[in-house]
Amino acid sequence: MSLLADGAAATTLTTTDPKDGTVIATYPVADAAAVAAAVTAGREAARWWAAQGFDGRKKLLLSFKGAIARDAHGLADVIARETGKPAGDALLEVMLTLGHLDWAAKNAEHVLKRRKVKAGLANYNQHGSLGYEPYGVVGVIGPWNYPFYTPMGSISYALAAGNAIVFKPSELTPGTAEWLAAKWRTVSSKPVFQVVTGDRTTGDALVRAGVDKVAFTGSTASAKKVMAACAENLTPLVAECGGKDALIVAADADLDAAADFIAFGAFGNAGQTCVGVERVYVEKPVRDPLVAKVVERAKRIEVDGDTATYGPMTLGTQPGVVAAHVHDALARGGKAAFGGEESVAGRRIGPVVLVDVPEDSDAVQLETFGPTVVINTVAGLDEAVARANATAYGLGAAVFTKDARKGEKVAAQLVAGVVTINSVLGFAAIGALPFGGRKGSGFGRIHGADGLREFSVPKSIARQTRKGALNLLTLERSDRDMHLVDRMIPMLHGKGR
């Protein structure tokens, strides 16, 4: 909890530019009463929103998308100012996000509409159907590293499924959320999409405010606390947590392509990407040339100035984590192929390439969330898969090989929610692909048809169309009907296939 000097809860929060510390804006810290009021308003709006049907929601969501797109640079400017990332990276974030909003709006009816379900020969007199209904009000708690793309992965699909949203953004990036809420108000006066700004106390209040589902993105430790709070009222939760994503390079891989993607996945957004590249396992015959190519790309990175490749650490405490992981790796026998402890100088961190790092070190086992990468050598792909799977996380992974069958085989063995072959983050722009983690990286899915269903409640309906040949649903079953049941069991199920 954020407290003032006299012990009173903070009533405002102030955002600052990570690049220079200048003040951006001040926002209210919504207390439990304010959050409850938003949820109450959302409850009424949810009924209206559900009543619009798929076509009505599609039209409004596409209008919402259009309003955002026409001012894409304005949104990118807000994202860049709050996070410190380059304007081009922020604009790319906007583009990727709008693709998901478009997919959700256009595919919700096909995925969620009521459809006939075969009842089976023995139930010839029953008509079965399955449809999906919205939960009602979904509380979304978003992160700061991708303040538009990541929370909209829940918001877009939950809205398309017919839910109202109360969104609590990170205290580092409330301006992005407020910008989005203002754009919603240009297409609808109904509070279907609302924002409550604040700190962790606001997020806690949202989880306990009677929302019908919670979508959380953040650390594994925080997710456990959210899950415990949700358990008090059996509020369902979808959680996207951290990762320690591994990339495997086979001996037959295109090393230039692999090095390009390693650099992008490890250093892009200053390494502040849950599904970035933190570990690389490369087969021994191509280890040296791969390291050389990654180092070559790291040398071209600019950290300072207007042409910086990536921005500073958005979270002020993160450099300490990065420094600790690099120090631990080197102290335990790892080597720095490029950069090192001296690369961590305040919020602007130069790229660090570590090699031969012990597998039980923090730099291998814990999420670093900075512009570092560990490259370790393996004797073969089986060893690479075993090491890739040997952490508490299971968010994403990648494999590079020119052999398509080999790539698919390795992908099938990796314990991760998403695997890319010969690229990284390729799934991020594919609206039809669900995204989510395993193990300590969370559960549930956003994006795609599974993302739409994640924010929907399946409702089954069975309608009897005529009287059955056997009268079994009665307290006065006849001996004849039970005799026929006795004969039917082996006839229908006795063959075992």
C-alpha positions in Angstrom: 0.0 0.0 0.0 1.2 3.5 -0.8 1.2 5.6 2.4 1.7 9.3 3.1 4.0 10.3 5.9 1.2 10.6 8.3 0.1 7.0 7.5 -3.0 8.0 5.4 -3.5 6.2 2.1 -2.2 8.1 -0.9 -5.0 9.8 -2.9 -3.0 10.6 -6.0 -0.1 9.1 -8.0 2.3 11.0 -10.3 3.9 9.5 -13.4 7.3 10.5 -14.6 9.3 10.1 -17.8 11.7 7.2 -17.4 14.2 9.0 -19.7 14.7 12.1 -17.5 12.4 11.9 -14.5 10.2 14.8 -15.5 6.7 14.8 -14.3 4.1 13.7 -16.9 0.8 13.9 -15.0 -1.1 13.2 -11.7 -3.9 10.7 -11.4 -6.3 9.8 -8.6 -5.9 6.6 -6.6 -9.3 5.1 -6.8 -10.4 3.7 -3.4 -12.7 0.8 -2.7 -15.8 3.0 -3.0 -14.7 4.4 -6.3 -14.0 1.0 -7.7 -17.3 -0.4 -6.4 -19.1 2.5 -8.2 -17.4 1.7 -11.4 -18.3 -2.0 -11.1 -21.9 -1.1 -10.4 -22.1 1.2 -13.4 -20.4 -1.6 -15.5 -23.0 -4.1 -14.3 -25.8 -2.0 -15.8 -23.8 -1.3 -18.9 -23.1 -5.0 -19.4 -26.8 -5.7 -19.7 -27.1 -3.1 -22.4 -23.9 -4.3 -24.1 -25.0 -8.0 -24.1 -28.4 -6.9 -25.6 -26.7 -5.3 -28.6 -26.0 -8.8 -29.9 -23.0 -9.8 -32.0 -23.8 -7.4 -34.9 -24.3 -4.4 -32.6 -21.1 -5.0 -30.7 -19.1 -5.6 -33.9 -20.2 -2.3 -35.3 -19.2 -0.4 -32.1 -16.0 -2.2 -31.7 -14.9 -1.5 -35.3 -15.8 2.1 -34.7 -13.7 2.1 -31.6 -10.9 0.5 -33.6 -11.2 3.2 -36.2 -11.1 6.0 -33.7 -7.9 4.6 -32.2 -6.3 4.1 -35.7 -7.0 7.6 -36.8 -5.1 8.9 -33.8 -2.5 6.2 -33.7 0.4 8.5 -33.4 -1.2 10.3 -30.5 -1.5 7.0 -28.7 2.0 6.0 -29.6 3.3 9.3 -28.1 1.6 8.6 -24.8 2.9 5.0 -24.7 6.4 6.2 -25.5 6.4 9.0 -22.9 5.2 6.7 -20.1 7.4 3.7 -20.9 10.5 5.4 -22.3 10.4 3.1 -25.4 11.1 4.6 -28.9 8.2 6.1 -30.8 8.5 3.5 -33.5 8.2 0.6 -31.0 5.1 2.3 -29.5 3.5 2.6 -33.0 4.2 -1.0 -33.7 2.5 -1.9 -30.5 -0.6 0.1 -31.6 -0.7 -1.7 -35.0 -0.4 -5.2 -33.5 -3.1 -4.4 -30.9 -5.6 -3.1 -33.5 -5.2 -6.4 -35.4 -6.5 -8.3 -32.4 -9.4 -5.9 -31.8 -10.4 -6.4 -35.4 -10.2 -10.2 -35.2 -12.2 -10.4 -32.0 -14.9 -8.1 -33.3 -15.3 -10.0 -36.6 -15.1 -13.5 -35.3 -17.0 -13.4 -32.0 -20.3 -14.5 -33.6 -18.8 -17.5 -35.4 -17.1 -18.7 -32.3 -19.7 -18.0 -29.7 -23.1 -18.3 -31.4 -25.4 -21.1 -30.3 -25.0 -24.2 -32.4 -26.5 -27.7 -32.6 -24.7 -30.5 -30.8 -25.4 -34.1 -31.8 -27.3 -35.9 -29.1 -26.4 -39.5 -30.2 -28.5 -42.4 -31.4 -29.7 -43.4 -27.9 -31.0 -39.8 -27.4 -32.8 -39.5 -30.7 -35.6 -37.6 -29.0 -33.4 -34.8 -27.6 -32.1 -31.7 -29.4 -28.8 -30.5 -28.0 -27.3 -27.0 -28.4 -24.4 -25.1 -27.0 -24.0 -21.4 -26.8 -21.7 -18.9 -24.9 -22.9 -16.1 -22.7 -20.8 -13.2 -21.3 -19.8 -13.2 -17.7 -20.9 -9.7 -17.0 -18.2 -7.4 -15.7 -14.6 -8.3 -16.2 -11.9 -6.7 -14.1 -8.6 -6.3 -16.1 -5.3 -5.5 -14.3 -2.6 -4.6 -16.8 1.2 -4.2 -16.9 3.5 -1.4 -17.9 5.8 -2.9 -20.4 3.2 -3.1 -23.2 0.5 -0.9 -21.7 -1.8 -1.1 -24.8 -1.1 -4.5 -26.4 -1.1 -6.7 -23.3 -4.3 -5.5 -21.5 -6.1 -5.2 -24.8 -5.5 -8.9 -25.3 -8.1 -9.4 -22.6 -10.2 -6.3 -23.2 -10.8 -6.8 -26.9 -11.9 -10.4 -26.6 -13.9 -9.8 -23.4 -15.8 -6.9 -25.0 -16.4 -8.9 -28.2 -17.9 -11.7 -26.0 -20.3 -9.2 -24.5 -18.7 -8.2 -21.2 -18.3 -4.8 -19.7 -14.7 -3.9 -18.6 -13.3 -2.1 -15.6 -9.6 -1.7 -16.3 -6.9 -0.9 -13.7 -3.7 -0.1 -15.5 -0.2 -0.1 -14.0 0.5 2.9 -11.9 3.4 3.6 -14.3 1.2 3.9 -17.4 -2.3 5.2 -16.5 -2.2 7.8 -19.3 -2.4 5.1 -21.9 -5.5 3.7 -20.3 -7.1 7.1 -19.9 -6.4 7.9 -23.5 -8.2 4.7 -24.5 -11.2 5.3 -22.3 -11.6 8.8 -23.8 -11.6 7.2 -27.3 -14.3 4.8 -26.1 -16.5 7.7 -25.1 -16.3 9.1 -28.6 -18.1 6.0 -29.9 -20.5 5.3 -27.0 -21.7 7.1 -23.9 -22.4 3.8 -22.1 -19.8 2.9 -19.5 -19.0 -0.4 -21.1 -15.3 0.4 -20.8 -14.1 2.2 -17.7 -10.7 2.9 -16.2 -9.8 3.1 -12.5 -6.3 4.5 -11.8 -4.3 3.8 -8.7 -1.8 1.6 -7.0 -1.9 -2.0 -5.7 -4.7 -1.1 -3.3 -6.9 -0.1 -6.3 -6.1 -3.5 -7.9 -7.0 -5.3 -4.7 -10.3 -3.4 -4.5 -11.1 -4.3 -8.0 -10.5 -8.0 -7.4 -12.8 -7.9 -4.4 -15.5 -5.6 -5.9 -17.7 -8.4 -7.2 -16.5 -8.6 -10.7 -17.4 -11.7 -12.6 -14.0 -12.6 -13.8 -10.4 -11.2 -13.4 -7.8 -10.9 -16.1 -4.4 -10.3 -14.6 -0.9 -9.8 -16.2 2.1 -9.5 -13.9 4.6 -11.4 -11.9 4.0 -14.9 -10.8 4.3 -13.8 -7.1 1.6 -11.1 -7.7 -0.6 -13.6 -9.5 -0.6 -15.9 -6.5 -1.9 -13.0 -4.3 -4.5 -12.1 -6.9 -5.6 -15.8 -7.1 -5.9 -16.0 -3.3 -8.1 -12.9 -3.3 -10.2 -14.3 -6.1 -10.7 -17.6 -4.2 -12.6 -15.8 -1.5 -15.6 -15.4 -3.8 -14.7 -18.1 -6.3 -14.1 -15.4 -8.9 -12.5 -17.1 -12.0 -9.1 -15.8 -13.1 -7.0 -15.8 -16.2 -3.4 -15.1 -15.4 -0.5 -14.2 -17.7 2.7 -14.2 -15.7 6.4 -14.0 -16.3 8.6 -16.1 -18.5 12.2 -17.3 -18.9 11.9 -18.1 -22.6 14.4 -20.3 -24.2 15.5 -20.4 -27.9 17.1 -23.5 -29.3 19.6 -23.3 -32.3 20.2 -26.5 -34.1 23.5 -27.1 -36.0 21.7 -26.8 -39.4 20.0 -23.4 -38.5 20.4 -20.2 -40.5 22.7 -18.5 -38.0 22.3 -15.0 -39.4 18.5 -15.3 -39.0 18.9 -16.9 -35.6 21.2 -14.1 -34.4 18.9 -11.4 -35.7 15.9 -12.9 -33.8 18.0 -13.5 -30.7 19.0 -9.8 -30.7 15.5 -8.7 -31.3 14.0 -11.0 -28.7 16.6 -10.4 -26.0 17.3 -6.6 -26.4 14.1 -5.2 -27.9 12.1 -3.0 -25.5 15.2 -3.2 -23.3 14.5 -6.8 -22.6 11.2 -5.9 -20.9 9.1 -8.5 -22.8 7.5 -11.5 -21.0 8.0 -13.7 -24.2 11.4 -12.2 -25.1 14.5 -14.4 -25.4 16.4 -14.8 -22.1 18.2 -18.2 -22.7 19.7 -19.7 -25.9 20.8 -23.3 -26.2 23.0 -23.9 -29.2 24.5 -27.1 -30.6 28.2 -27.3 -30.1 29.3 -27.2 -33.8 27.8 -23.8 -34.4 28.3 -22.3 -30.9 31.2 -20.0 -31.7 29.9 -18.5 -34.9 26.5 -17.9 -33.3 27.9 -16.1 -30.3 30.0 -14.0 -32.7 27.0 -13.0 -34.7 24.9 -12.1 -31.7 27.8 -10.0 -30.3 28.2 -8.3 -33.7 24.5 -7.2 -33.5 24.9 -6.2 -29.8 27.8 -3.9 -30.8 25.5 -2.0 -33.2 23.0 -1.1 -30.4 22.7 2.5 -29.3 21.5 3.1 -25.8 21.7 6.9 -25.5 20.5 9.7 -27.6 17.6 10.3 -30.0 18.5 7.3 -32.1 18.6 4.9 -29.2 17.7 1.3 -30.2 15.7 0.9 -27.1 14.7 3.0 -24.1 15.6 2.9 -20.4 14.2 0.6 -17.8 10.6 1.7 -17.2 10.5 0.4 -13.6 13.1 2.2 -11.5 14.0 -0.9 -9.4 14.6 -3.1 -12.4 18.3 -2.2 -13.0 19.1 -3.7 -9.6 17.6 -7.0 -10.6 19.5 -7.0 -13.9 22.8 -6.1 -12.1 22.3 -8.9 -9.6 21.7 -11.5 -12.2 24.7 -10.5 -14.3 26.9 -10.5 -11.1 25.7 -13.9 -10.1 26.3 -15.4 -13.5 29.9 -14.1 -13.7 30.7 -14.9 -10.0 29.7 -18.5 -10.6 31.9 -19.0 -13.6 30.0 -17.6 -16.5 31.7 -15.3 -19.0 30.7 -12.1 -20.7 31.0 -12.3 -24.5 29.8 -8.7 -24.6 29.1 -6.1 -21.9 29.0 -7.1 -18.2 28.4 -5.5 -14.9 29.6 -2.2 -16.2 26.7 -2.2 -18.7 24.2 -1.5 -15.9 24.5 2.2 -15.3 21.2 3.6 -14.0 18.1 3.0 -16.1 19.9 2.9 -19.4 21.4 -0.6 -19.7 23.7 -1.7 -22.5 23.2 -5.2 -24.0 24.9 -8.0 -22.2 25.7 -11.4 -23.8 26.6 -14.1 -21.3 28.0 -17.5 -22.1 28.7 -20.8 -20.3 26.5 -19.8 -17.3 25.7 -22.5 -14.7 22.1 -23.8 -15.2 21.2 -23.2 -11.6 22.2 -19.5 -11.6 19.7 -16.7 -11.3 20.4 -15.6 -14.8 19.1 -18.9 -16.1 16.4 -19.7 -13.6 14.8 -16.4 -12.8 13.1 -13.8 -15.0 15.7 -11.0 -15.6 13.5 -8.6 -17.7 16.4 -6.6 -19.0 18.6 -6.5 -22.1 20.6 -9.6 -21.3 20.9 -13.1 -22.9 22.5 -16.3 -21.8 24.0 -18.5 -24.5 24.9 -22.0 -23.4 26.2 -24.9 -25.4 24.5 -28.3 -25.7 25.6 -31.6 -27.2 22.3 -32.2 -29.0 18.7 -31.2 -29.2 17.5 -33.6 -26.6 19.7 -31.9 -24.1 18.5 -28.5 -25.3 14.9 -29.4 -24.8 15.6 -30.8 -21.3 17.4 -27.6 -20.3 14.7 -25.4 -21.9 12.0 -27.1 -19.8 14.0 -27.0 -16.6 12.7 -23.8 -15.1 9.5 -22.9 -13.2 8.2 -21.0 -16.3 6.4 -22.1 -19.4 5.4 -19.1 -21.4 7.1 -19.1 -24.8 10.0 -20.8 -26.6 11.6 -21.0 -30.0 13.6 -23.3 -32.2 15.8 -22.6 -35.3 16.4 -25.3 -37.8 16.2 -25.7 -41.6 14.5 -29.1 -41.1 10.8 -28.6 -40.8 10.1 -32.0 -39.2 12.9 -31.5 -36.7 11.4 -28.1 -35.8 8.0 -29.5 -35.3 9.3 -32.4 -33.2 11.3 -30.1 -30.9 8.3 -27.7 -30.6 6.1 -30.6 -29.5 8.5 -31.4 -26.7 8.8 -27.9 -25.3 6.6 -27.2 -22.3 5.4 -23.7 -23.2 2.1 -22.0 -24.2 3.5 -20.9 -27.5 6.4 -22.0 -29.6 7.8 -20.3 -32.7 9.9 -21.9 -35.3 12.6 -19.9 -37.1 11.4 -16.6 -35.6 10.4 -15.1 -32.2 7.2 -13.4 -31.3 5.7 -14.4 -34.7 2.5 -15.4 -33.0 1.9 -11.9 -31.6 0.2 -10.6 -34.7 -1.9 -13.8 -35.5 -5.3 -13.0 -34.1 -6.5 -16.6 -34.4 -3.7 -18.0 -32.2 -4.4 -18.2 -28.5 -1.8 -17.0 -26.0 -1.0 -18.0 -22.5 1.4 -19.8 -20.2 2.0 -23.1 -18.4 3.5 -23.8 -15.0 4.6 -20.6 -13.2 3.8 -18.5 -16.3 0.0 -18.7 -15.6 -3.1 -20.3 -17.0 -6.0 -19.4 -19.2 -5.8 -18.0 -22.7 -6.3 -14.7 -24.5 -6.5 -14.1 -28.3 -8.2 -16.4 -30.8 -11.3 -18.5 -30.4 -10.0 -19.7 -27.0 -9.6 -16.1 -25.9 -13.2 -15.4 -26.8 -14.4 -18.5 -24.9 -12.2 -17.5 -22.0 -14.5 -14.6 -21.4 -17.7 -16.5 -21.9 -19.7 -19.0 -20.0 -20.8 -22.1 -22.0 -24.5 -22.8 -21.6 -25.9 -26.2 -22.7 -29.6 -26.7 -23.6 -31.3 -30.0 -24.1 -34.8 -29.9 -25.6 -37.0 -33.0 -25.7 -38.7 -33.2 -29.1 -40.8 -36.3 -28.7 -41.6 -39.1 -26.3 -38.7 -41.6 -26.0 -39.0 -45.3 -26.8 -37.9 -46.0 -23.2 -39.4 -44.1 -20.3 -36.4 -43.9 -18.0 -36.6 -40.5 -16.4 -39.3 -41.5 -14.0 -39.5 -43.0 -10.5 -41.8 -45.8 -11.9 -39.6 -47.4 -14.6 -41.1 -50.6 -16.0 -39.4 -54.0 -15.9 -39.6 -54.0 -19.7 -37.7 -50.8 -20.1 -35.0 -51.9 -17.6 -34.7 -55.2 -19.4 -34.0 -53.2 -22.6 -31.4 -51.1 -20.8 -29.7 -54.2 -19.7 -29.4 -55.4 -23.3 -28.4 -52.0 -24.7 -25.4 -51.5 -22.5 -23.2 -54.3 -24.1 -24.7 -53.5 -27.6 -23.7 -49.8 -27.4 -20.6 -50.0 -25.3 -19.4 -53.5 -25.0 -17.0 -53.5 -28.0 -14.7 -51.0 -26.4 -14.0 -49.1 -29.6 
